[in-house]
Structure formats: structure tokens, C-alpha cells
Amino acid sequence: MLLNRRQFSKLIGAASAPLLPGCSFLRRPLDGRCFADPSVSNPAAPLAIDMHVHVFNATDIPVKAFLENVMAKDSKYKRAVELIAPILERIGWDTAPTAKAELERLALAEQSIARCETEGLKAQIAQDRQAAYKAGRDSLISALNATPEFAPAARRNGKLGYSVRNAIASEIEDLPEDVLDYRKRLGRRQIYAQREIGAQGAIAFILQCFQYRYVNVFDYLDGYSGNAERSIDLMVCHMVDYDWPIAMGRQTATSFRDQNEVMGRISALTGGRVHSFAAFDPFKEVAFAKGLSRTSPLELLKEAVARHGCVGAKLYPPMGFAPYGNAKLQADNPKFWAQKWFRADLDTPDLGKRLDEALAKLYGWCVEQGVPVMAHTNVSLGPAGQFEELATAPYWGKALEKFKGLRVSFGHFGDTDIVGDRWFRRAEAYANLMHQEAGAPGEFAYADSAYFAESLSAPNNVRERLRELLLSTKTKGKAALAKRLMYGTDWEMLTILSDPYFEYLSKFVEIFDELAADPALSDQGKIANQFFGLNAATLLGLHRNEKTRLRLESFYARKGVRLPLWMHKLDQAEPKSA
């Protein structure tokens, strides 16, 4: 039978998951409230910030709707994913750690850090990691055995055919008992691409989503703390809200208020090495105004910024809204939102106007408070092609023109296929939105390098594409790409990409060391330092006396957290990059 939460809690308490010999997964304690080991980061290395990270789990997202309507929409395995998606959501929501369960484990972790009990913290992380994986593995196997469509005879004779059913069943049946063995096996395959997911990808995605959020954070920080030249001093985690765009307004198992609280506790636990962007969905804001939802995303965002160390707002236009100009979209096509997965009572003749009003309230508050917005700008991962096009630069041009002073990060810089011609065109369009004049639209427009997967397999090609764009913008002064491009990974999506995803940082270090040595770019300043940290610090408003900096200093004081290493590095670095 599937594991319920009570059984999962017992499993956590009883699990014994010693680390493999010679494999200390958390090699150094975190630089939190225990400062016994300064080597957790590299104090001598320049500032490094990852602007694009995810650590959510299955209770934070509508798993079934996301797999069916987004990840499988263009896949040859669409029917197979549709068959398994309800099972995966039931398993994920029944057994993945909720905010309440996570807060209990965070309380124990906080005690270990307060007492500098590094070994105890390592043991807890390893225990929780293994227990969460085992819960997912055991539940998948139980579900497989209880599902008639996956019985041996059905695999041979069913409508899906033997190969598809057998692929799903075999992937589940072959899951190893140990999470580290599974990760080794997973790392040897490339199973995920932006527009294609099969059995392996769906299962890898849900198993990753079984983890505690704080375990994902520690795994990330450990994996990216061993580079001799750079160690990540600050990871910026982004939450997502898909309830209304694709899940008919159905709330996830963990509420967004609870998600924000968990991330705030993680921020304090890690001594300010982790901060978040809270999700903002304008559809939900419209639903709230119409009395269809009890939650206002804008009010939750304000609360997260004021109380939980949140530093920004995350938008996801490919879910079906333009950054601005939705009223015109609806005027041009009154049936634009008439989709099978979309709530009919939300799709009223004034929806476009209401969306623009919700976004205007968000942008106005963000400008006033110096809060940045990060948006997914890759034309991907939306429920429909026409929705994905809403992530393109022209729509952001409208928003920046109307809301001058808005701080925005273009996540993925328009496309993740950086070696293709399409990427350059889209990236150039976003670069053209960046301006240096005070008060101009795009004065605070930036972009990140998230999910540039070719950096792992073809770093020379990535270097040349970046060089081309850096050269084309070098005459723009403070708006030159050298002063606007930021390091980002899109971790945890990288974890189901290919082996070895933890080389992402070292590959980009090599790429930017070579770019910095290029005579043609010598007049662009310390280009590597700008890319890895200073540009992000400027966008986020982390310099002395800026609004985000002041809010974080207050947050640290309330939580009893010493000022983090990233803050000291920034204060000692060169002046603002833009």
C-alpha cells in the first residue's frame, strides 16, 4: 500500500542511513550560526551568487496538472505520462514532507547548528534524504503493483503497447534501495529536455520532489562548495504557483503561506546563504478579487518580504499571461484563455483588464519597495504554445515602458539553447531592453544564465556565443551585458539533466576566465566578478543602505543571525556595477 504521512514519519524516525564509506555528503558545516569552520565558503574568493535555484517538493506544486498539461504536452510519451501522473500526485501529496513536517526537522537542525554539532547535522540530513527517497520508491512500487494497467498482461496487450508500459514499470522496478546509488545511476543518463519527458524523467522528477526542501538546499550548497576559485555565497530560490493557470484553482498540499515560512526558516538556518523569491500568480490575484480564492498572492508576497527574508517576486508568463498588455490580448482574441484546463468562471470578458490591474499593483509596489521581479523568459514549459510566446521580449518591453524603475531579471535570457541561432535573436531582443539612463525603461533590467546545459557538453561554443553578445553591447555603458548578465543554474532541474551537473559552476568559471582574458573585452571591467556576483547584488539591492539590504539586516537581527559572508565580500568589493 502507499505510505501515508504517519507511516512516513515513523520511517523518518526509524531510518538509519549512514553515509557510504569515503562519501561524506556534507563535507563542511554550513556558514550559519556556527562559525567553527570558515572553510564552508571560500573567504578569499570573490563574491558568487546563484540567481536561479529551485528547491520545492511535490506538496508545493500541482503534480498531476504540471505533468499532464506542461511537461508531457508535446511528448511521444504523453499518454503514458497521463496514465501515471495521477498516481504520482497521490504519492507525492500523501508522503512528501509538508511544511509542518519540514519545520519539525528544521527545529532539530537549528539545535545542531546552535551547538556546532556538525556530525549530528550530517546524520540528520543523510537520514532524511534516505527516508524521503525510500518513501517515494516504496510508494511507487506499491502503486505499480496495485495498478491494473501495469500488470504484465496489460503491458503486452494494452492500448499503450508493451514498450511504453514496460518502460515505466521497468524504471520503477529497477529503482535501487539507496538514494546515493540511484543518483549515481541517474547521472549516467540524459533523461530530460525542455520539451520532452518520458518515464525516466517523470519518475526522476517526482523522486526529487519527495525530498525535504532543506535537504535539497544542503545538497546544493555541498555540491557547489568545492571549487577552488568560486564557492556559492548566496543561492536565490524561486517558488512557483500554478494553481489557477493549470489546476483549476485547486490548492497544493502545502499552502504558499507555509512555503514562505519554511523558506524563511531555511534562510536563518543557513545564516543568510539562502533567500527566496515568492511566487506571484496574477490569475490567483484576479480570483481573489472576484471572491474565487481566499488568498491574495500580493499580500503573501508583502508578508514574505517583511517577515521571512524574501527578496523578490517570481513570475511565470508561459502559464498564460503577458507581463503587461493582457487587455489587448483579449481584445484581439476573446477566446485566448478558452482552454480545457482553465476555469470558465475566471475567463470573463474583463479577464485581460483584471490581469493588467493585478500586475500593475505588483509592479507599483515593487518599484516603491525596491523589490525585484524574476520571470521565466524561455519559450517553454507552458500549457500551450500561444501561452509560451508570452514570455518573449516584446511583452516585457510594454511592462518596462509603463513601470520605469522596475527591477527585473530575465530568467534563462530568452532561451536555454544557447548555441542555437534562435537563442542569440531572443537574447539580443532582451539585451535591447536594457538601458543605462536614469529613469529610462529597463534601467534595472538583467538576465541570467540558468539551464545553459551546453556549458557541460560544449563550453567552447557557449563561450563564443556569450562573447559575441558581450561585444555587441559593449558600447552601452552601464547597460552593457557585462554589467547585466548574472550566474544562474536552474537547479534542481539540472539534477535530472545529465552527468555531471555539479560541474556547471566550474565550467562557467572556465568560460569567464577565458572571456576576461580576451583583449576585446578588456575595457568591460572585471567581467567574471560582475557575472558571478556583483551584477546580482546590484539587481537585488544588496549594497549598503539599499532597501533590500536594510530589510535583510533587520531579518538577521530578529533571527539572531550574524551578517553573512556574502555581505562582507560585497562591502569589500568594487563599487556598484551599475
N, C-alpha and C positions, 0 to 999 in steps of 0.2 A: 504494500500500500504506500501511498505518498506520505512523506514525512510532514506532520503538522508542526506548528511553531513550538508546542510544548515538547514534542519529540526532538525537535532541532535544538532547543535549549538544553535538554538532557544530554544530547550529543556533544554540545559545546562543553558542558561541564565534565563529561567523561572522556573527551578526546585526549589522546596522548599523541602528540605529533612532533617527536624530536627531529631536529634538523639532520639532514644527511651528513655523514662524516665529511669534514672539509668544506661544507657548504653552509657557512653562517650567513643566512639570508639578510639579516640586518647587521652588517659588518661594523657599524658605528652607531652610537646613540644619536638621537636627534638633537639638534641645537635648540632645545626648548627651554624649560625652566631648570634643567640640569645642565650645567656647563662644564662637567668634569672632563669632557673630551672635545677640544676645539677642532679636531680633525673631521668632525661631521661635515663641515664645508671646508673649502679651501680659503682661509682668510687672506692669503696673499694673491689670490686670483681676482680678476676684475669681476664686477657685478654680472650675474646671469639670472634672467627671468624667463620662465616659460609662460607665454601669454595664452596658451590654448591647451587646456587639460580637462579631461572628464573622469570622475570617479564615482558616478552614480551607480546604483544597483537596480535590480528588477522591480523593487517596490516603488521606485521613483518614476517609472515610465509605464505607459500602456503597451505591454509587450506584444500582445496579440495584434493590436491595431498597427503598431510600428512594423512588425514583421510582415504582415499581410499587405498593408497599404503602401509601405515605403520600400523596405529592403527587398521584397520579392516581386515588386510590380512589373519589372522588366526581365525577370529571371526565367530561365527554362525550367527551373525547379519550382515555379510559382505554386502549382497545385500541391506539391509535396510540402512546401512551407505552410500553405494554408491549412493543410491537414494537421501539421504538428504545432502550429502557433498557439491554438487554444490550450493545448497540453502544456506548452512551455510557460504560458502566462499563469496557469493554475499552479504549476510547480513553483514558479518564481514568486508569486504573491503569497503562497502558502508557507514557503520555507526560507526565502531570502530575509536577511536581517532588516527589520523595520527600524524606524528612528528610535523607538523605545528600547529595543534590544541593543542597538548601537550605543545609545547613551549609557547603558549599564556597563558595557565593555570599555567605553571611553573613561568612565569613572575609575575603573581599575587601572587603566593605562596612565591616567593622571597621577595616581598614587605612586606608581612605579617611577615615573619621571621625577616627581617631587622628592623621592628618596634616592634618586640616582641608581635605581635597581635595573641596570641595563639588561642583565641576563633574564630577569623576570619579565621585562617588557618583550624581549625577543621570544621567550617561550609563549607568552600570551598571543603574540602576533602569529607565530607558527601554528599554534593550536587553533586559533580562529580561522586561519587560512585553510587548513586541512579540513576542519569540521564543516565549513561552508561548502567546500568542494565536494566532500563526501555526501552531504545532504543533497546537493544537486545531482551527483552521479547516481546515488541510490534511488532518488525520486524518478529520474529519467528511466532507469532500468525497470522500476516498478510500473511506470506508466506504459512503457513499451510492452511489457508482458500482459497488461490489462487492456490493451487496445486491439480490438479485432482486426483492424486494417493492417496491423503489422505482424499478425500471425504468419508462420511460414507459408501456409497455403495461400493466404491473401497476398503475400508478397509476389507469389508466382502468377496469380490469376486476377488480381485486382485491376481496376481501371488505370491505376498509375503505372502498372507494369512492374516487372521484377526488379529492374535495375534501380529505379528510384527508391522503392520501398526498402530494398536490400541495402542501399547506400545509407539510408537513415538508420535502419536497425543495426547494421554493422558498426557504424560510428558510435552508437550508444553502447552496444555490447562490448566493444573493444576499449572502452574508457578504463585506463589504469586506476588502481586504488589510490595511488599517491599523487597529490596535486603537482609536485615538482616533476614527477615522471610525465604527467600529462603535458606540462608546459614544455618539457624537452621535446616531446613528440610533436606538439603543435608548432613549435618553432621551426621544424623541418619542412613545413608545408606553407604554400601561399594559398590561403583559402578565402580571402575576402578582397573584393574590389568595390569601388563606389557604386557600381550599378549591377552587381552580380553577387548573389549569395546562394549557396546550396546547403546541403545537410550539415556539412562540417562547419560552415560559417554560422548557421543558426544555433548549433549546439555550442560552439565556442563562445558565441555572444552571450547566451543565457548562462553558461557556467561562469563566465567573467562577472556577470551581473548577480551571481549568488554571493559575491564577496561583501564583507563589510567595507564601507567607504574608507574607513581609516586604514584598513589593511591595504587597500589599493594605493592610498597615499604613501604609506611606508614602503611598499614595493617600488613605487615610482622613485621616491627620494633615494632609496638604496641603489637602484639601478643607475641613477644619473649622478651619483656622488663620487665616482671613482676616477673621473677624468682629471689628468694632471694639470690641464690648462683652465678648465672651467668646471664648476660644480653648480648645480641649480640652487640659487639662494632663495628664490620665491617662485612657487608654482601657482598659477591663477586658474582656478577650477570653474567650469561653466556648467550650470544646470539647464535643463530643458523642460519645456511644458508643452505637451502635445495633446492634452485632454480634450480641448474643444476642436482643434483642426482635424483630428483623425479618429477620436474615440468617443464621439457623441456627447462630450461633456462629462463622461464618467471619470470620477476622481481616482487617482492612483492609490495604491495601498498605503503609501506614506505621503502625508499631506505636504504641501510646499512650505507651510509654516514650520513643520517639523524638520524638513530638509534644511531649511535655513539655520535652524538651531543647531543641528548636527554639524554643519559646516563651520559655524562659529566656534563650537567646542573643539573641532579639529584645528582651527586656526590658533586657538590658545594652546592646545596640546603640543603643537609643533613650534611654539614660540614665534609665531608670525611667519613661518615659512610657507604657509598656505592661506590664500584668501580667495573669495569666490565672487562670481557674477551671478546674481539671482535671475531666474527666468522671468521674462515678461511676455505674455501672450495677449495681443490686443483683442483677439476673439473672446478670450475669457473676460477681459475688461468690459467689452460690449455686453456679454452675457450677464455680468454683474449689474451693469446699469439697467438692463431690462428685467432684472429680478430672476434670471435663469440660473445664476450661480451665487453662492453665498460668499465667494472670495473675490477680492479686488487685488489683482497682481501688483498694481501700483502701490497700494497700501502695504502689501507684503514686502515689496522692494524697499520702501522707505523704512520699514521696521528692520529689515535685514541690514541696511546701511547704518542705521542708528545704533543697533544693539549687537549685531553678530559679526562685525568686521567685514561685511560685504563691501566690495569696491566698485561694482558696476552692474549693468543690466545686460542680459543675453537675449537677443532677438533671433528668430528663425524664419525669415521671409519665405523660404521654399515651402513652408506649411500652408501658404495660401494668401499672404498679404504683402502688399508693397510697402517699403519703408515710408512712403508717402504717395498720395495720388490715387487712393483706392476709390474715391468717389468717381473719378473719371473712368477707372477700370469698369465699374459697374454701369456707368452711363453708356460706355462703348459696347458692353456685353452684359446685359441684365441677367444672363444665366451663368455668369462666370463661376459662382460658387454652388451651382446646382449639381452636386456630386453625391453619389450613393453613401459616402461615409460622412457627409456633412449634415448637421442638424437643420431641418427645414424651418424650425421656429427662429433660428438665428439668421437665416437667409431671407431677410426682408428687403424691400426696395431702398431702404436707407442704410444698409449694412456698410457700404463703402464710405459714406459720410461719417458714420459712427466709428469706423476703424481709424479714419484720419483724426477724429477728435481724440480718441484714446491715445494714439501715438503722439499727438500734439501735447497732451498733458504730460506724457512721459518725457518727451524731449525738452519741454519747457522746464520741468523740474530738474532734469539732468544738467542743463545749461546753468541754471541757478546754483546748483549744489556742486558743480564740477565733477559730476559722476559720468564716467564713460560708458558707451554702449559698444558691445561686440556683436557682430552679425555674421551668420553663415552666408558667404557670398559665392560658394561653389554652386554651379547649376546642377544640383544633385540632391538626393535624399529628401525629396518632396513626394507627395502622393500623386502628383500629376505633372506632366511636362510643362503645361502653361503656368503652374504654380512655381516650378523651379526657376522659370525665367524671371520671376520677381526678385531674384537675388542679384540681378545684373546692375551694372553701374548707373544706367540712366535713371533708375528709380531712386538710387541713393543721391543722385545729383539734385533731384527735387527736394529731398529732405534737407540736404545741406544748404541749399539756397534759401529755404524758409527759416531754418533754425541755425542761424550763424552762432558760432561758439560751441556747437555740439562736438563733443569728443567721441570719435567712433573708430573702431578697429574693424577692418575688412578681413574677417577670418577666411583663410585659405587663399586670399588675394585673387579671387575670381575663379580659380580653377586649381585642382591639385595635380593635373597632368602638366607639370612644369616644362617638360622637354618638348611638348607639342606646340604647334603654331597657334592653336586656339588659346593656350594659356597666355602667350605674350599679348595677344589682342585684348583679352579681358583684363589682364594685369595693367596694361597701358591705359585702358579706359579708367580704371580706378586711380592710377597714378595721376591722371589728368584732373581728378577731383581734389588733389592736394595742392593747397596754395599757402604762401608764406605771409601775405599781407595781413596785418591785424584787422580783425573784423570781417575778413573775406570768407566766403563759403569754403569749407574744407581746411580751415586754419589748423584744426586739430584732427585731421584725417590720417589714419595709419593703416598698416596691413601686416598680416603675419604669415609665417612660412609653414603653417600646420598641414600635415599629411602630404608633404612633398616626398613621397615614397621613393622617387628615383634617386634621392640623395643616398640611399642604401645600395642601390644597384648600379647607378650611373652618375656618381658625384661630379665627374668632369663635365658632363652635359648640363647638370644643374648649375655649376659654377659659370659656365658660358652664358646660359640664359639670364642669370642674375646680373652678370657683368654687362650684358647688352642693355638691360633695363636701367641699371645704375648709371651707365654712360649717357643714356638718352635723357636722363633727368638731372644731370649734374649741374646744369646752369640755373636750377630753380632755387638756389639758396637754401633756406630753411625747409623748403618743401621738396628738396631732392630726396630721392628714395633712400639714399644713405642715412638720412635723418628720419625716415618714416617706416622703414621695414623692421619688423620685430621677430625674434625667435619664437616659434611655437611648434608643438609636436602633434596635437590631436590624440595624445594618449588618453584613453585606453583603447581607442580604435586601432592604434598601432600594434597592440598586443595580439590581434588576430590577423595581422597583415603577413609578416614573413620574418624569418630569422636573418640577422639578429637585430631586433628593433631597438635594443638599448645602445646600438651604435649610432643612433640618429644624432645625438649630441656631438659625438666625436667626429662624425662625418661633416657636420656643419662647421665645427671648429677648423677642420682642414680646409673646407671651402673658403671660409672667410679669412683664414691666414693667407691663402693664395691671392684672394681679392685685395687684401690690404697691401700686399707686396707689388701689386700692379701699378706701374708708374702712371698709367692713365687715370687712376683713381686716387692718386696720392694727395690731391687737394681736397678730398672729401672728409678729412678728419680721421679720427681713429675709428675706422669703419666697423671693425669687429666689436669693439666695446659698445658702439652705438647699437648695432644689431642685437647683441646678446643681452643688453640691459638698459642702456641709457634712454633709448627711444621709448621703451615700455614705461620707464619711470616717468617720463615727461607726459605721455598719454594718461597714465593713471593719476598723475598729480601727486607724486610721492616726494617731491622736493620740499625743503624746509618751508613751513608756513603755508603750504598749499592745502586746499580743503580736505582732500583725501588723507594726506599726511596727518593733519590735525585730528581727524576722526580716528585714525588708527592709533595715534599716540594715546588718545583717550581710552580706546578699547583696551590697549595693552595695560594701561594703568588700572582699569577696572578689573581685569583678569589676573593681575599680578604677574604679568609677563615682562621680562626685560626687553629693551629695544633690540630688535633682531639684527643679525649680521648684515642683511641687505641694506638696512638703513645706515649703518656705519659706513659701508662701502660706498653708498650713494653720496653721502655727505663728504667723503674724501675724494670723490671723483671730480672730473672736469665739470664745468658749469652745464646748465641745461642744454640739451642737444637741439632744442627747437623752441 
